[in-house]
Amino acid sequence: MSTALPTGKVTMIVGPNACGKSTLLRGLARLLRPMAGEVLLDGKDIHSVPSREAAARLGILPQTPVAPDGIRVLDLADRGRYPHQGLFRRWSAEDDTAVAEALAATDTLDLADRPVDELSGGQRQRVWIAVALAQRTGILLLDEPTTYLDLPHQVDVLDLVTDLNRERGTTVVAVLHDLNLACRYGDHLVALREGRVVAEGAPAEIVTEELVREVFAMDCRVVPDPVSGTPLVLPIGRHFSPVG
């Protein structure tokens, strides 16, 4: 597998289950070392970058994060600032601000004193996104960030990701199951199947009925999204025939 992810853009990784999406993201996050080849960060092998430096540059939301028993939302969000601490860098007002802004952006500020294990699945997901945002890294890696969220909160999260990219220049790489949301919010798409890159590029340039058939083994129609103008994939299924 070989791919280059554009700096300062929102990249969406899409494909069917078990095609290697999360494995690719874990490789980008230094959680997996490739058996062959290398992952480069600014031209350097990512595994040669010191762990604290990498953590200060890469924020990651894994697919199934686990919080310590009984920890409060605020204390968990504070952990997003740990990579920025050191012998000569103690907790400061800047850290308080970063955490407060992350909680506010994810609509979890009112949950700050609640134990994480008492929250709903959707609330927990938003708290974990806040932890990643609190790091204020230049690169944000998200593994299925809309999991457990209802549709309004899915849109809220993706709007937030877009804001981070547009306002701060954050490079975002996200695994997403919803192809239409990936097309709407992604500047760059990487389509995987069986561990290989089938296509990559701007959604409008690569998302076709032929690509969807090759990647997802599904017949569909691709039309312009009436809201965004990006590709909108309409599955056909066995019980419907295309009209017209």
TORLUMDREN-601808 format. One record per atom (N, C-alpha, C, O): residue in three letters; x, y, z. Coordinates in steps of 0.05 Angstrom, whole numbers, plus 32768, in hexadecimal, padded with zeros to 4 digits. Layout:
<marfis>
ALAXYZ;...
</marfis>
This chain:
<marfis>
MET80117FE88000;MET800080008000;MET801280198000;MET8025801B800F;SER800B802C7FEF;SER801A80457FEE;SER8006805C7FEA;SER7FF5805B7FD8;THR800880707FFB;THR7FF780877FF8;THR8004809F8005;THR8015809C8017;ALA7FFE80B77FFC;ALA800880D08007;ALA7FF080E1800E;ALA7FDE80E67FFE;LEU7FEF80EA8027;LEU7FD880F98031;LEU7FDF81168031;LEU7FF3811F803C;PRO7FCE81278025;PRO7FD481438021;PRO7FD38153803C;PRO7FC1814F804C;THR7FE78164803F;THR7FE881758057;THR7FD3818A8056;THR7FCD81968041;GLY7FC78190806D;GLY7FB381A5806F;GLY7F99819F8063;GLY7F8981B1805E;LYS7F938186805D;LYS7F7A817E8051;LYS7F6C81698064;LYS7F78815F8076;VAL7F528164805E;VAL7F43814F806B;VAL7F4381378059;VAL7F3781388043;THR7F4F81218062;THR7F5081098053;THR7F3E80F48060;THR7F3F80F08078;MET7F2C80E88050;MET7F1A80D38059;MET7F2380B8804E;MET7F2780B68035;ILE7F2680A4805F;ILE7F2D80898057;ILE7F1380798057;ILE7F068077806B;VAL7F0C806E8040;VAL7EF3805F803D;VAL7EF880438031;VAL7F0D803E8025;GLY7EE580328035;GLY7EE78017802A;GLY7ED58004803A;GLY7ECB800C804F;PRO7ED17FEC8031;PRO7EC17FD8803F;PRO7ECE7FCF8059;PRO7EE57FD5805E;ASN7EBF7FC1806A;ASN7ECA7FB68082;ASN7EE27FA4807D;ASN7EE37F968068;ALA7EF67FA6808F;ALA7F0E7F94808E;ALA7F1F7F998075;ALA7F2C7F87806B;CYS7F1E7FB1806A;CYS7F2E7FB78052;CYS7F497FC38059;CYS7F5A7FC68048;GLY7F4D7FCA8073;GLY7F667FD5807C;GLY7F667FF38083;GLY7F7B7FFF8087;LYS7F4E7FFE8086;LYS7F4B801B808D;LYS7F58802180A8;LYS7F69803280AA;SER7F4F801380BD;SER7F59801880D8;SER7F77801080DA;SER7F86801D80E9;THR7F7F7FFB80CC;THR7F9B7FF380CC;THR7FAC800980C0;THR7FC2800F80CB;LEU7FA3801580AA;LEU7FB2802C809F;LEU7FB4804380B3;LEU7FCA804E80B6;LEU7F9E804980C0;LEU7F9F805F80D3;LEU7FB1805980EA;LEU7FBF806B80F4;ARG7FB1804180F4;ARG7FC28039810A;ARG7FE0803B8102;ARG7FF180418112;GLY7FE5803580E9;GLY8000803880DF;GLY8009805580DE;GLY8020805C80E5;LEU7FF7806680D6;LEU7FFC808380D5;LEU8001808E80F1;LEU801080A180F5;ALA7FF480818105;ALA7FF6808B8121;ALA800D807F8131;ALA800F80848149;ARG801D806E8124;ARG803480618131;ARG802B804A8143;ARG803B80408153;LEU801280428142;LEU8009802C8153;LEU800F80118146;LEU800F7FFD8154;LEU80158011812D;LEU801E7FF9811F;LEU80378000810F;LEU803880158102;ARG804A7FEE810F;ARG80627FF280FE;ARG805F7FE180E5;ARG80597FC980E7;PRO80627FEC80CE;PRO805F7FDD80B5;PRO80737FC680B3;PRO808A7FCA80BA;MET806A7FB080A8;MET807C7F9980A4;MET80907F9F808E;MET80A67F94808E;ALA80897FB1807C;ALA809B7FB98067;ALA80957FD68060;ALA807E7FDF8064;GLY80A97FE58057;GLY80A480018050;GLY80A580128069;GLY80AF8009807E;GLU809B802B8067;GLU809C803D807E;GLU80868052807B;GLU807B80578066;VAL8080805E8092;VAL806D80748093;VAL807E808D8098;VAL808D808F80AC;LEU807B80A18087;LEU808B80B98089;LEU807A80D18093;LEU806480D5808A;LEU808580DF80A6;LEU807A80F880B1;LEU808E810E80AB;LEU80A3810F80B7;ASP808681208099;ASP809981358090;ASP80B3812A8087;ASP80C98135808D;GLY80B281148078;GLY80C98108806D;GLY80DA80F6807F;GLY80EE80EB8076;LYS80D180F38098;LYS80E080E280AB;LYS80CF80CA80B2;LYS80B780CB80B4;ASP80DD80B380B6;ASP80CF809B80BF;ASP80C180A180DA;ASP80CE80AA80ED;ILE80A7809D80DB;ILE809880A680F2;ILE80A18097810B;ILE809E80A28121;HIS80AC807F8108;HIS80B580708120;HIS80D0807A812A;HIS80DA8071813F;SER80DD808C811B;SER80F680988125;SER80F180B28135;SER810380BD8141;VAL80D880BC8134;VAL80D080D48142;VAL80CB80CD815F;VAL80BC80BA8165;PRO80D780DB8173;PRO80D280D6818F;PRO80B480D68196;PRO80A580E5818A;SER80AC80C481A8;SER809080C081AE;SER808280DA81B6;SER806C80E081AD;ARG808F80EA81C8;ARG8082810281D1;ARG807F811681BB;ARG806A812481B9;GLU8093811881AA;GLU8091812A8193;GLU807A81218180;GLU806B81328176;ALA80798107817B;ALA806480FD8169;ALA804881028175;ALA8036810A8166;ALA804580FF818F;ALA802B8103819C;ALA80238121819C;ALA800B8127819C;ALA80378132819B;ALA8031814F819A;ALA802A8158817E;ALA801F816E817A;ARG802F8146816A;ARG8029814D814E;ARG8012813D8143;ARG800581468130;LEU800D8126814E;LEU7FF881148145;LEU7FE38110815A;LEU7FE98105816F;GLY7FCA81188155;GLY7FB481128167;GLY7FA580FA815B;GLY7FA080FA8143;ILE7F9C80E7816C;ILE7F8E80D08161;ILE7F7680C98172;ILE7F7880C9818B;LEU7F6080C38165;LEU7F4980B88172;LEU7F46809B8168;LEU7F3D80978151;PRO7F4D80878178;PRO7F4B806B816F;PRO7F2E8063816E;PRO7F1C80718177;GLN7F29804B8162;GLN7F0E8042815E;GLN7F00803B8178;GLN7EE88042817B;THR7F0D802F818B;THR7F01802781A4;THR7F12802F81BC;THR7F1E801E81C9;PRO7F14804981C1;PRO7F24805281D8;PRO7F18804A81F2;PRO7F00804781F5;VAL7F2980468206;VAL7F20803D8221;VAL7F2A80528236;VAL7F4280588237;ALA7F18805C8246;ALA7F1E806F825B;ALA7F2380608275;ALA7F16804C827A;PRO7F35806B8286;PRO7F39805F82A1;PRO7F1F806082B1;PRO7F0F807382AE;ASP7F1A804C82C1;ASP7F01804B82D1;ASP7EFE806482E2;ASP7F10806C82F0;GLY7EE6806F82E1;GLY7EDF808582F3;GLY7EEB80A082EB;GLY7EE580B482F9;ILE7EFA80A282D6;ILE7F0680BC82CF;ILE7EF180D082C5;ILE7EDE80C982B7;ARG7EF480E982CD;ARG7EE280FE82C5;ARG7EE8810782A8;ARG7EFF8104829E;VAL7ED48113829C;VAL7ED8811D8280;VAL7EEF8131827F;VAL7F008130826D;LEU7EEF81448292;LEU7F0481598292;LEU7F20814D8295;LEU7F3281558287;ASP7F22813982A7;ASP7F3D812D82AB;ASP7F46811E8293;ASP7F5E811D828C;LEU7F3381118285;LEU7F3A8103826C;LEU7F4381178257;LEU7F5681128249;ALA7F34812D8254;ALA7F3B81418240;ALA7F56814D8246;ALA7F6581538233;ASP7F5D81508260;ASP7F77815B8267;ASP7F8E814A825C;ASP7FA381548256;ARG7F898130825A;ARG7F9E811E8250;ARG7FA681248233;ARG7FBC811D822A;GLY7F9581328225;GLY7F9C813A820A;GLY7FB3814E820A;GLY7FC0815281F5;ARG7FB8815B8220;ARG7FCE816F8222;ARG7FE88163822C;ARG7FFD8171822B;TYR7FE8814A8234;TYR8000813E8240;TYR8018813E822D;TYR802F81438236;PRO8015813A8213;PRO802D813B8201;PRO803B81568201;PRO8052815781FA;HIS802D816B8209;HIS803981868209;HIS8047818C8223;HIS805381A28226;GLN8045817A8237;GLN8052817F8251;GLN806F81748250;GLN80758164823E;GLY807F817E8262;GLY809B81748263;GLY80A98181827A;GLY809D818E828B;LEU80C3817C827B;LEU80D381868292;LEU80D281A48294;LEU80D181AE82AB;PHE80D181B2827E;PHE80D081CF827F;PHE80B681DB8275;PHE80B381F3826F;ARG80A281CA8273;ARG808881D3826A;ARG807281C7827B;ARG806B81AF8278;ARG806881D6828E;ARG805481CD82A1;ARG803881D68297;ARG803581E58284;TRP802481CC82A5;TRP800881D3829E;TRP800481F182A0;TRP800E81FD82B3;SER7FF681FC828D;SER7FF38219828C;SER7FD782218284;SER7FC68210827F;ALA7FD2823B8283;ALA7FB88245827B;ALA7FB2823D825E;ALA7F9B82398256;GLU7FC7823A824E;GLU7FC382318232;GLU7FB782158231;GLU7FA782108220;ASP7FC082048243;ASP7FB581E98244;ASP7F9881EA824D;ASP7F8781DB8242;ASP7F9181FA8261;ASP7F7681FC826A;ASP7F6482068253;ASP7F4E81FC824F;THR7F6E82198243;THR7F5F8224822D;THR7F5B820E8217;THR7F45820C820C;ALA7F7081FF8211;ALA7F6E81EA81FD;ALA7F5981D68204;ALA7F4981CD81F3;VAL7F5881CE821E;VAL7F4581BA8227;VAL7F2981C58226;VAL7F1681B8821D;ALA7F2681DD8230;ALA7F0B81EA8231;ALA7F0081ED8215;ALA7EE881E88210;GLU7F1181F68202;GLU7F0881F981E6;GLU7F0081DF81D9;GLU7EED81DD81CA;ALA7F1081CA81E0;ALA7F0A81AF81D5;ALA7EEF81A581DF;ALA7EDF819981D0;LEU7EEA81A981F9;LEU7ED081A08205;LEU7EB981B081F9;LEU7EA481A581F3;ALA7EBD81CA81F6;ALA7EA881DB81EB;ALA7EA281D481CE;ALA7E8B81D381C6;ALA7EB781CE81BF;ALA7EB481C881A2;ALA7EA481AE819E;ALA7E9781AB818A;THR7EA7819C81B1;THR7E99818281AF;THR7E80818081C0;THR7E74816B81C3;ASP7E77819781CA;ASP7E5E819981DA;ASP7E5F818681F2;ASP7E4B817981F8;THR7E76818581FF;THR7E7981748217;THR7E8181848230;THR7E8881788244;LEU7E81819E822E;LEU7E8A81AF8244;LEU7E7981AA825D;LEU7E8381AB8273;ASP7E5F81A68258;ASP7E4D81A2826F;ASP7E508186827B;ASP7E4481808290;LEU7E608175826E;LEU7E65815A8279;LEU7E8081588288;LEU7E8881438291;ALA7E8D816F828B;ALA7EA9816F8295;ALA7EAD816082AF;ALA7EC1815382B3;ASP7E99816282C1;ASP7E9C815582DB;ASP7E90813982DD;ASP7E90812D82F2;ARG7E85812F82C7;ARG7E78811582C6;ARG7E8D80FF82C2;ARG7EA0810382B3;PRO7E8A80E882CF;PRO7E9B80D182C9;PRO7E9680C782AC;PRO7E7F80C682A4;VAL7EAB80C1829E;VAL7EA880B98282;VAL7E9880A08280;VAL7E88809D826D;ASP7E9B808D8293;ASP7E8C80748291;ASP7E6F80768296;ASP7E6080628294;GLU7E65808E829D;GLU7E48809282A1;GLU7E3B809F8288;GLU7E2380A38288;LEU7E4B80A48274;LEU7E4080B2825C;LEU7E35809E8248;LEU7E3C80878248;SER7E2480A98236;SER7E1A80988220;SER7E318094820C;SER7E4580A2820D;GLY7E2C808281F9;GLY7E41807D81E5;GLY7E47809581D4;GLY7E5F809B81CF;GLY7E3380A481CD;GLY7E3780BC81BD;GLY7E4680D281CD;GLY7E5880DF81C2;GLN7E3F80D581E6;GLN7E4D80E881F7;GLN7E6B80E181FA;GLN7E7C80F281F9;ARG7E7080C781FF;ARG7E8C80BE8202;ARG7E9C80C381E8;ARG7EB380CC81EA;GLN7E8F80BF81D1;GLN7E9D80C381B8;GLN7EA580E081B6;GLN7EBB80E781AD;ARG7E9380F281BD;ARG7E99810F81BB;ARG7EAF811781CF;ARG7EBF812881C9;VAL7EAF810A81E6;VAL7EC5811081FA;VAL7EE0810781EF;VAL7EF4811581F2;TRP7EE180F081E2;TRP7EFA80E681D7;TRP7F0380F981C0;TRP7F1B80FD81BD;ILE7EF1810381B1;ILE7EF98116819C;ILE7F04812F81AA;ILE7F17813B81A0;ALA7EF9813781C0;ALA7F03814E81CF;ALA7F20814A81D8;ALA7F30815C81D7;VAL7F26813181E1;VAL7F41812A81E9;VAL7F55812F81D2;VAL7F6A813A81D6;ALA7F4D812581BB;ALA7F5E812881A3;ALA7F618146819C;ALA7F77814F8194;LEU7F4B8155819E;LEU7F4C81718197;LEU7F5E818181AA;LEU7F6B819481A3;ALA7F5D817981C4;ALA7F6D818781D8;ALA7F8B818581D3;ALA7F9A819781DC;GLN7F93817181C4;GLN7FB0816F81BD;GLN7FB9818681AC;GLN7FD1818D81AC;ARG7FA78191819C;ARG7FAD81A78189;ARG7FC5819F8177;ARG7FD881AE8174;THR7FC38188816C;THR7FD8817F815A;THR7FD38188813D;THR7FBD81908136;GLY7FE88188812D;GLY7FE581908111;GLY7FD8817A8100;GLY7FCF817F80EA;ILE7FD88161810B;ILE7FCD814B80FC;ILE7FB9813C810F;ILE7FC081378126;LEU7FA281378105;LEU7F8D81298115;LEU7F8481108107;LEU7F7B811280F0;LEU7F8780F98114;LEU7F8080DF8109;LEU7F6780D58117;LEU7F6780D28130;LEU7F5280CF8108;LEU7F3880C88114;LEU7F2F80AD8108;LEU7F2B80AB80F0;ASP7F2B8099811A;ASP7F22807F8110;ASP7F04807C8116;ASP7EFC8077812D;GLU7EF480808102;GLU7ED7807F8104;GLU7ECC80928119;GLU7EC08089812D;PRO7ED180AC8117;PRO7ECA80C0812C;PRO7EAC80C3812F;PRO7EA380CE8144;THR7E9C80BA811C;THR7E7F80BD811F;THR7E7180A4812A;THR7E5880A3812C;THR7E8180908133;THR7E758079813F;THR7E6580808158;THR7E6D80918167;TYR7E4E8074815B;TYR7E3C80778172;TYR7E2C80928171;TYR7E1C80978183;LEU7E3180A2815D;LEU7E2480BC815C;LEU7E0B80BC814A;LEU7E0C80AF8135;ASP7DF680CA8153;ASP7DDF80CD8141;ASP7DE680E1812B;ASP7DFB80EE812C;LEU7DD580E28117;LEU7DDC80F280FF;LEU7DE3810F8105;LEU7DF7811980FA;PRO7DD3811D8115;PRO7DDB8139811B;PRO7DF6813C8127;PRO7E05814E8120;HIS7DFE81298139;HIS7E18812B8146;HIS7E2E81228132;HIS7E45812C8134;GLN7E2881108120;GLN7E3B8109810B;GLN7E42812280FB;GLN7E5A812880F6;VAL7E2E813180F3;VAL7E32814980E4;VAL7E42815E80F4;VAL7E53816B80EA;ASP7E3A8160810E;ASP7E4881738120;ASP7E66816C8121;ASP7E77817E811F;VAL7E6D81538124;VAL7E89814B8127;VAL7E988151810D;VAL7EAE815B810D;LEU7E8C814A80F6;LEU7E99814F80DD;LEU7E9B816D80D6;LEU7EAE817680CA;ASP7E87817D80DF;ASP7E89819A80DD;ASP7EA181A480ED;ASP7EB081B580E5;LEU7EA381998105;LEU7EB981A18117;LEU7ED4819A810B;LEU7EE781AA810C;VAL7ED681828100;VAL7EEF817A80F2;VAL7EF6818E80DB;VAL7F0D819680D8;THR7EE1819580CC;THR7EE581A880B6;THR7EEE81C380C1;THR7F0081D080B5;ASP7EE281CC80D7;ASP7EEA81E680E3;ASP7F0881E580EB;ASP7F1781F880E6;LEU7F1081CF80F7;LEU7F2D81CC8100;LEU7F3F81CE80E7;LEU7F5481DB80E9;ASN7F3781C280D2;ASN7F4781C380BA;ASN7F4881DE80AD;ASN7F5D81E980A6;ARG7F3081EB80AB;ARG7F2F8205809E;ARG7F3B821B80AF;ARG7F48822D80A4;GLU7F37821A80C9;GLU7F3F823080DA;GLU7F5C822D80E5;GLU7F6A824180E9;ARG7F64821480E9;ARG7F7F820F80F5;ARG7F92820280E2;ARG7FAA81FF80E8;GLY7F8881F980CB;GLY7F9A81EB80B8;GLY7FA081CF80C0;GLY7FB481C480B6;THR7F9081C480D3;THR7F9581A980DC;THR7F92819480C6;THR7F7E819480B7;THR7FA6818380C3;THR7FA4816D80B0;THR7F93815780BD;THR7F9B814D80D2;VAL7F7E814F80B1;VAL7F6C813B80BD;VAL7F6B812280AB;VAL7F6881248093;VAL7F6E810B80B8;VAL7F6B80F180AA;VAL7F5780E180BA;VAL7F5C80DB80D1;ALA7F4180D980AD;ALA7F2C80CC80BB;ALA7F2280B380AC;ALA7F2080B48094;VAL7F1D809E80BB;VAL7F0F808680B0;VAL7EF2808B80B3;VAL7EE8809180C9;LEU7EE38088809E;LEU7EC6808D809F;LEU7EB78077808F;LEU7EC080708079;HIS7EA1806E809A;HIS7E918059808D;HIS7E7D80658079;HIS7E7780598065;ASP7E74807D807F;ASP7E5F808A806F;ASP7E6D80978057;ASP7E7980AC8059;LEU7E6A808B8040;LEU7E7880958028;LEU7E6E80B18020;LEU7E7D80C18016;ASN7E5480B68023;ASN7E4980D0801B;ASN7E5480E6802D;ASN7E5A80FC8024;LEU7E5680E18047;LEU7E6280F58059;LEU7E7F80F98053;LEU7E8A810F8055;ALA7E8D80E3804D;ALA7EA980E58045;ALA7EAD80F6802D;ALA7EBF8106802C;CYS7E9B80F38019;CYS7E9D81048001;CYS7E9781218007;CYS7EA381337FFC;ARG7E8481258019;ARG7E7C8141801F;ARG7E918150802F;ARG7E9681678029;TYR7E9E81428042;TYR7EB081508054;TYR7ECE814C804D;TYR7EDF815A8057;GLY7ED48139803B;GLY7EF081338035;GLY7EFA8144801D;GLY7EEC81468009;ASP7F12814F8020;ASP7F1F815B8009;ASP7F2C81467FF8;ASP7F2F81487FE0;HIS7F3481308006;HIS7F44811B7FF9;HIS7F3981008003;HIS7F3380FD801B;LEU7F3580ED7FF1;LEU7F2A80D37FF8;LEU7F3E80BE7FF1;LEU7F4B80BE7FDC;VAL7F4180AA8003;VAL7F5180927FFE;VAL7F3E807A8000;VAL7F3480748015;ALA7F3A806C7FE9;ALA7F2880557FE9;ALA7F38803C7FE9;ALA7F4980377FD8;LEU7F32802B7FFD;LEU7F4180128001;LEU7F2F7FFA7FFB;LEU7F177FFA7FFF;ARG7F3C7FE47FF3;ARG7F2F7FCA7FF1;ARG7F457FB57FF4;ARG7F597FB57FE6;GLU7F407FA28007;GLU7F527F8C800B;GLU7F6F7F95800F;GLU7F827F898004;GLY7F737FAA801E;GLY7F8E7FB38025;GLY7F9C7FC38010;GLY7FB57FC78013;ARG7F8F7FCB7FFB;ARG7F9D7FDB7FE6;ARG7F8D7FF47FE0;ARG7F757FF57FE4;VAL7F9B80087FD7;VAL7F8F80217FCF;VAL7F84801E7FB3;VAL7F93801A7F9F;VAL7F6980207FB0;VAL7F5C801D7F96;VAL7F5C80387F88;VAL7F6180397F6F;ALA7F58804D7F97;ALA7F5780687F8B;ALA7F5B807D7FA1;ALA7F5580787FB8;GLU7F6680947F99;GLU7F6980AA7FAC;GLU7F6880C47F9D;GLU7F7180C67F86;GLY7F5E80D87FAA;GLY7F5B80F27F9D;GLY7F4381017FA8;GLY7F3680F87FBB;ALA7F3C81177F9B;ALA7F2481267FA3;ALA7F0B81167F9D;ALA7F0A81087F89;PRO7EF881167FAF;PRO7EE081067FAC;PRO7ED381097F90;PRO7ECB80F67F83;ALA7ED181227F87;ALA7EC481287F6D;ALA7ED3811B7F56;ALA7EC781167F40;GLU7EED81157F5A;GLU7EFD810A7F44;GLU7EFE80EC7F44;GLU7F0280E07F2F;ILE7EF980DF7F5B;ILE7EFD80C27F5C;ILE7EE480B27F61;ILE7EE2809B7F5A;VAL7ECF80BE7F6E;VAL7EB880AF7F76;VAL7EA580AC7F5E;VAL7E9780BF7F56;THR7EA480957F53;THR7E93808E7F3C;THR7E8480747F43;THR7E8A80677F56;GLU7E70806E7F32;GLU7E6280557F36;GLU7E74803D7F33;GLU7E7180297F41;GLU7E87803F7F21;GLU7E9B80297F1D;GLU7EAC80267F36;GLU7EB2800F7F3E;LEU7EB5803C7F42;LEU7EC6803A7F59;LEU7EB7802D7F71;LEU7EC1801C7F7E;VAL7E9E80367F75;VAL7E8E802B7F8B;VAL7E8A800D7F86;VAL7E8B7FFD7F9A;ARG7E8580057F6E;ARG7E827FE87F68;ARG7E9C7FD97F6E;ARG7E9B7FC37F79;GLU7EB37FE47F66;GLU7ECC7FD77F6B;GLU7ED37FD57F88;GLU7EDD7FC17F92;VAL7ECF7FEB7F97;VAL7ED77FEC7FB3;VAL7EC37FDE7FC5;VAL7ECB7FCF7FD7;PHE7EA97FE37FC1;PHE7E947FD97FD4;PHE7E847FC27FC8;PHE7E737FB77FD6;ALA7E897FBA7FAF;ALA7E7A7FA57FA2;ALA7E5C7FAB7FA4;ALA7E4C7F9A7FAB;MET7E557FC47F9C;MET7E397FCD7F9F;MET7E327FDE7F87;MET7E417FEF7F7E;ASP7E1A7FD87F7C;ASP7E107FE97F66;ASP7E0480027F71;ASP7DF880027F87;CYS7E0780187F63;CYS7DFD80327F6E;CYS7DFA80467F57;CYS7E0180407F40;ARG7DEF805C7F5E;ARG7DEF80737F4C;ARG7DFE808A7F5C;ARG7DFA808D7F74;VAL7E0F80997F4D;VAL7E1D80AF7F59;VAL7E1280C97F4D;VAL7E1380CC7F35;VAL7E0780DA7F5E;VAL7DFC80F47F55;VAL7E08810A7F65;VAL7E1481057F7A;PRO7E0581237F5D;PRO7E0F81397F6D;PRO7DFF813D7F86;PRO7DE6813C7F85;ASP7E0C81407F9D;ASP7DFF81467FB6;ASP7DF181617FB3;ASP7DFF81757FAD;PRO7DD781637FB8;PRO7DC9817D7FB4;PRO7DD281927FC8;PRO7DCD81AA7FC4;VAL7DDF818A7FDE;VAL7DE8819D7FF2;VAL7E0481A77FEC;VAL7E0A81BF7FEC;SER7E1681937FE7;SER7E33819A7FE5;SER7E3E81997FC9;SER7E5381A37FC3;GLY7E2F818B7FB7;GLY7E3981887F9C;GLY7E4D81717F99;GLY7E56816B7F83;THR7E5481647FAF;THR7E67814E7FAF;THR7E5881347FA6;THR7E3F81347FA6;PRO7E66811F7FA0;PRO7E5981067F98;PRO7E4680FB7FAE;PRO7E4D80FB7FC5;LEU7E2E80F37FA6;LEU7E1B80E77FB7;LEU7E1680CB7FAD;LEU7E0C80C87F96;VAL7E1C80B77FBD;VAL7E19809B7FB4;VAL7DFE80907FBD;VAL7DF880907FD5;LEU7DEF80877FAA;LEU7DD4807B7FAF;LEU7DD5805D7FA9;LEU7DD580567F92;PRO7DD5804D7FBE;PRO7DD580307FBA;PRO7DBC80277FAB;PRO7DA780327FAF;ILE7DBE80127F9A;ILE7DA780087F8C;ILE7D9A7FF17F9B;ILE7D827FF17FA0;GLY7DA97FDD7FA3;GLY7D9E7FC67FB1;GLY7D8F7FB37F9F;GLY7D8D7FB97F87;ARG7D857F9E7FAA;ARG7D777F897F9A;ARG7D5A7F8F7F95;ARG7D4E7F847F83;HIS7D4E7FA17FA5;HIS7D317FA57FA4;HIS7D297FBF7F95;HIS7D127FC67F94;PHE7D3D7FCC7F8A;PHE7D377FE57F7C;PHE7D457FE57F61;PHE7D5B7FDA7F5E;SER7D397FF27F4E;SER7D457FF57F33;SER7D4880137F2F;SER7D3780237F37;PRO7D5E801B7F21;PRO7D6180387F1B;PRO7D4A80437F0C;PRO7D3F80367EFA;VAL7D41805B7F13;VAL7D2B80697F06;VAL7D3680787EEE;VAL7D4A80877EF1;GLY7D2A80757ED7;GLY7D3280847EBF;GLY7D4980787EB1;GLY7D5280837E9C;
</marfis>
